[in-house]
C-alpha cells in the first residue's frame, strides 16, 4: 500500500506525476503549506523533517523527490520510467537527478538571475534532445516540475529556453501530467514565495 503526502505545486508534484504514470493505487494525503500542516505533530511523527514528498510504502517512510522517483521507477519497470539494463543511461538519469537536486532546486532561493542561469545550464545539458536520456524518464519528470514552477512564476519567452520549452510542452501533453495538475489545482496551490 502506498500513502502519498504532498502539497499541491510543491516538489511532491514530481512524485505525484510518477504515481499516475505507473498506475499503481495510492492514497493521497494533501497538506496545506499555508496552514503549516507539514509542521503538525501528526506529520512530524511520520517525517521529522516536515517535508514533502513523503511516501509510505507499506508503512515504511521514503522521502526526497529523487528517492521516491527512483523507487517508483524500479518497483514498476513496466512503466518505462528508467532505462533499466543500460548502465550508462541509468547513470545519466542519476546525473540529471543530482544536477536538478543540487543545482536547479536551490537556485530559486538565490534569486531570479541565478534561476535563469541554471536553467541556461539545463538548456545546454539537454542539448536539443527531446528527453534527458534516450526516452522519457524520472529525470524528465523531476526537471519538468522545477521548470513548471519557473514558467508559472517568471513567464520566460519560449525562445529564451527553446529546448526546455519544447520539453515542457511534451510533458504537459502527457495524460499523467494533465491528471496531476487537474487534481493539484482542484486542491489549490498554496506555495511559499
C-alpha positions in Angstrom: 0.0 0.0 0.0 1.3 3.4 -1.0 0.4 6.5 1.0 1.5 9.8 -0.5 1.8 13.0 1.5 2.0 16.0 -0.8 1.4 19.8 -1.1 0.0 20.9 -4.4 2.6 22.5 -6.7 5.5 21.6 -4.4 8.3 19.3 -5.3 6.0 16.5 -4.4 4.3 17.2 -7.8 7.1 15.1 -9.5 6.3 12.1 -7.3 2.6 12.7 -7.9 3.2 12.6 -11.7 5.2 9.4 -11.4 2.4 7.8 -9.3 0.0 8.5 -12.2 2.5 7.3 -14.8 2.9 3.9 -13.1 -0.8 3.5 -12.5 -0.5 1.8 -9.1 -3.2 2.6 -6.5 -2.2 5.0 -3.8 -3.8 7.1 -1.1 -3.3 10.8 -1.4 -2.9 12.9 1.7 -2.6 16.6 0.8 -1.0 19.0 3.2 -1.5 22.8 3.2 1.7 24.8 3.4 -0.5 27.9 4.1 -1.9 26.2 7.2 1.6 24.8 8.0 0.3 21.3 8.2 3.7 19.9 7.3 4.7 21.0 10.8 1.8 19.3 12.6 2.8 16.8 15.3 1.0 14.1 13.3 3.0 14.7 10.2 6.3 15.2 12.0 5.8 11.8 13.7 5.9 10.4 10.1 8.6 12.7 8.7 10.5 14.7 11.3 11.9 16.9 8.5 8.4 18.2 7.8 8.9 17.9 4.0 7.1 16.5 1.1 7.1 14.3 -0.8 6.8 11.7 1.8 5.8 8.3 0.5 4.8 5.5 2.9 5.5 2.1 1.3 3.6 -0.5 3.4 4.1 1.9 6.4 7.8 2.5 5.8 8.8 6.1 5.1 10.6 7.1 1.9 11.4 10.8 1.4 13.0 13.2 -1.2 12.0 13.5 -4.8 14.9 11.6 -6.2 14.4 8.7 -3.7 10.6 8.4 -4.4 11.0 8.7 -8.1 13.8 6.1 -8.2 11.7 3.7 -6.0 8.6 4.0 -8.2 10.6 3.6 -11.4 12.4 0.5 -10.1 9.3 -1.0 -8.5 7.3 -0.6 -11.6 9.6 -1.2 -14.6 6.6 -1.8 -16.9 6.0 2.0 -16.8 9.4 2.5 -18.6 10.4 5.4 -16.4 14.0 4.2 -16.1 16.2 2.8 -18.9 16.8 -0.4 -17.0 19.6 -2.6 -18.2 21.6 0.2 -19.7 24.1 1.2 -17.1 25.2 4.3 -18.9 21.7 5.6 -19.4 20.9 4.8 -15.8 24.0 6.8 -14.8 22.8 9.7 -17.0 19.5 9.7 -15.2 21.3 9.7 -11.9 23.5 12.6 -13.1 20.5 14.6 -14.1 18.7 13.9 -10.8 21.8 15.0 -8.9 22.1 18.2 -11.0 18.4 19.0 -10.5 18.5 18.5 -6.8 21.9 20.2 -6.1 21.9 23.0 -8.7 18.4 23.8 -10.0 16.3 23.3 -6.8 18.4 25.6 -4.6 18.7 28.3 -7.3 15.2 29.6 -6.8 16.1 30.8 -3.4 19.2 32.5 -4.8 17.2 34.9 -6.9 15.7 35.1 -10.4 19.1 35.8 -12.0 20.6 32.6 -10.6 17.4 30.6 -11.5 17.7 31.8 -15.1 21.4 31.0 -15.1 20.9 27.4 -14.0 18.1 26.9 -16.5 20.6 28.0 -19.1 22.9 25.3 -17.9 20.0 22.8 -18.1 19.2 24.0 -21.6 22.9 23.3 -22.6 22.7 19.8 -20.9 19.5 19.0 -22.8 21.4 19.9 -26.0 18.3 19.9 -28.2 17.3 16.4 -27.3 13.6 15.5 -26.7 14.4 13.9 -23.3 17.2 14.0 -20.7 18.2 10.5 -21.8 17.1 8.4 -24.8 13.5 8.3 -23.7 11.1 9.8 -21.1 12.3 9.0 -17.6 12.1 10.1 -14.0 14.7 12.7 -14.7 12.3 14.4 -17.2 9.6 14.4 -14.5 12.0 15.9 -12.0 13.2 18.6 -14.4 9.7 19.4 -15.6 8.4 20.1 -12.1 11.0 22.8 -11.5 10.7 24.3 -14.9 6.9 24.3 -14.5 7.3 26.4 -11.4 9.8 28.7 -13.2 7.3 29.1 -16.1 4.4 29.7 -13.8 6.2 32.5 -11.8 8.6 34.1 -14.3 6.9 33.5 -17.7 10.0 33.2 -19.8 9.6 33.6 -23.6 9.9 30.1 -25.2 12.8 31.5 -27.3 14.8 32.1 -24.1 14.9 28.3 -23.4 13.8 26.7 -26.6 14.8 23.1 -25.6 13.3 23.3 -22.2 10.2 24.9 -23.5 9.7 22.1 -26.0 10.4 19.6 -23.3 7.8 21.3 -21.1 5.2 21.2 -23.9 5.8 17.5 -24.5 5.4 16.7 -20.8 2.4 18.9 -20.4 0.7 16.8 -23.1 1.1 13.6 -21.1 -2.2 12.3 -19.5 -0.4 11.6 -16.2 0.8 15.2 -16.0 -2.6 16.6 -17.0 -4.3 14.5 -14.3 -1.8 15.5 -11.7 -2.2 19.2 -12.5 -6.0 18.9 -12.5 -6.0 17.3 -9.1 -3.5 19.7 -7.5 -5.3 22.7 -9.0 -8.6 21.5 -7.5 -7.0 21.1 -4.1 -5.4 24.6 -4.5 -1.9 25.9 -4.7 -0.6 27.5 -1.6 3.1 27.7 -2.2 5.6 29.7 -0.3 7.2 32.5 -2.2 
